[in-house]
Amino acid sequence: MPVSRQSLFRPALLLLGTLALQACAQQPTQPNPSPNAAQLTHACQPTETVGFSCELQDGQVLSLCASPGFNDFKGKPADNPGYAYVAITSGQGNAPYTYPPNPQDYKKHMYFWVSMSAAPHMFVSTEKGAFLHLSLDIDSPADVTNEYVPKGWPLASSETRSLCTSQFNRDHLDPFMAQMVKKADWEKDRQSTARKGGSVR
């Protein structure tokens, strides 16, 4: 009885199919990335201006945030109608710590200063003193004064010079600092507030 071609090829096809399935089973499977696994690059809102952002020694993210278009304001810094604040988050989806409590009051807490070497600096201050210093220094763009850090904030200086382990975004720090009130004007306003019996928190 003659054997058909289909009968001859069927075992060969079954063998090839079995080998192909075994090869696929042996290939390492790639895990599906979780949407929450994306690296957090800043703690600001999506539409806000990111003046600066970096990862801290403990893995938290420190960001300098402001209203959309904050850096584009053309008038005097004291007249800028926007808002600004500092935020720090663990990157685990928790709400960030922010300062000042009301971002519209940033002019009472942030100021700009130019050193003798003409280098620009920005400071963020509580009523006790400046706790955060930002500059254009490549190696150490941010440092902290522990005793002035806002109560409850998980922010502290480390043994190394730099507060940041890596820099995510510093491209807009210079124009951001240019929107800050100068130190001399900030101090005058602070003294005037103190004489009137007010306080800066």
N, C-alpha and C positions, 0 to 999 in steps of 0.2 A: 504494500500500500504506500503510495508516494506521500512524502512529508511536505506540507506547504511551507512557503517562505515565512509566513507569519508565525508558524509553530517554531521555526528555528530562531527567529529574532526575539520572541517573547521572553525566554529565560535571560537572554543577554540584556534586554531592556530592564527587566526586574533587578538584575544584579547591579547595573549602573545606577538605578534609582536608589537602591539600598546604600550603595557607597556614597552617593551624593548626600543623602540624609545623615549618614554617620559623620561626614566631613563638616556639615553645617552644625551638627550637635557639638562638635569639638571646638568650634570657633568661640572665642571669648565674647560674651554679650556685653554691649555698652550700656551702662545705666542711663535711664532717662533723666536728664537734668531737671531738678525741681525748679519751679519759677522763683522760689525763695532763695535758691542757691547763688543767684547772681551777686557779684561783689558790690557792696554798697560804696559808692564813690563820694557821696556827700550826704549831709543831714538836712538839707534845705528842701523846700517844696519844689515840685517839678518846674514851675514857671518862674521861680525866683532867681535873682542874680546870685551866683556863687562867687564870692570874692576870694575865698581861699578854702582849701579842704585838704586834710591829711589824716593818715592813720597814726594813732598814738601807740606807745610802747605796749599797752595792754590790749590792742586790737580794736579799741573804740575809734570812732571817727569824729574829728573836730572840724566844724565848718563855720565860715563867716558868711552869713546869708543877708539878703536885702530884697526889697521890693523889685518887681520887674522894671527894667529900665533905670535902675538906681544910678548906675555909672554914667548914664547919658545926660544927666541933668547939667545944664549950662550955667546956672546962676551961682550965687555964693552958697557954700556948703550949709551955712546956717538957714538958708531958705529952701533947702531940698525937702519936698513934701513927702518923700518916701519913708520907709522904715528900714531898720537894720537890727541884727541880733547875732549872737554866737550860739551855736548848737553843738551838743555832744551826744552821741548815741552809741549803743553797743552794736548796732547793726542787726539785732535779732527781732526787729519789728516793733520794738518798744518805742513809746513816744520819747523824743529827745529832750534832754535838759536844755533850756534856753535862757539867755540873759541878754538884755534886761527883761524883767517880767512883762513889760509892755514895750514891744519893739518900736513903737512910735516915739518912745523916750530915749532913743539911742544917743541923741546929742548930749544928754546928761551923763552918759557913761562911756562914750568913745571919743577919742581925740587923736589928732595928728601932730607929729613933731619931726623936725628936721635936725639931724645932728650936725656937729661942727664939720664933719666930713661930707656934708650935703646928702647923707643917706636918709631916706624917709622911714619913719617908724609909726606904728599905730598901737594904741593902748586901749584896753577895755577895763573899766574901773568900777568897783563897788564904792560905798561910802567910806570904806577903810583905806582903799588904795587900789592901784592898778594890779590886777591879777593876771592879765594876759597881755603879752607883747608880741606883735607881729612885725616882720621886716622883710626886705627883699634878699636877706642873707640866704645863699643857696644851701649851706650846710645846716643852718639852724634858723629856719624862718619863724619859729614860734617857741616861746618859753613862758613859764608860769611862775608866779610868786605864791607859794602855797598858803601863806597866812591870810591872803586877801581873796582866796577862791570863795565864791558864793556857797553858802551853807547847803550841805547835801550833795554838792557836785562831785562826781567821781573823777576829779582832775588833780593830778599832782606831778611835780617835776621828778625826773629820774636821775640816776647817777650820771647818765650820759648828757652831753651838752644839749642835744636836740630833743625837743618834746615829741617830735614826729619821727616815725620809723620810715615812712615813705610819703611822698607828696603826690596827691592825685590831681590837684588843680591849684595853680598859683598864677595862671595867666592874667587874671583880672584883679590881682591884689593892688597893683600900683594905682589904677584909676579908682578903685574902691577907696583907698586911703586918701586920695585927692578929694573925695567927697566929705571927708571928716573935718570938723571944726578944728582950727589950730589950737595947740596946747594953751597958749597965752589967753586966747579968748575963752576957752573952756574953763580955765582957772578963774577968770574974772566973773564969769557967770555963776560958777560954783560958790565963790565968795559972796556974791550978791545974794544968792539964795540963802546962804547961811546967815547973813546979816538980817534977812527978813524973817528968820526963824524957821525956814523950811529945812528939809533934809533930802538927801539923795540916797535912794536905796537900790 
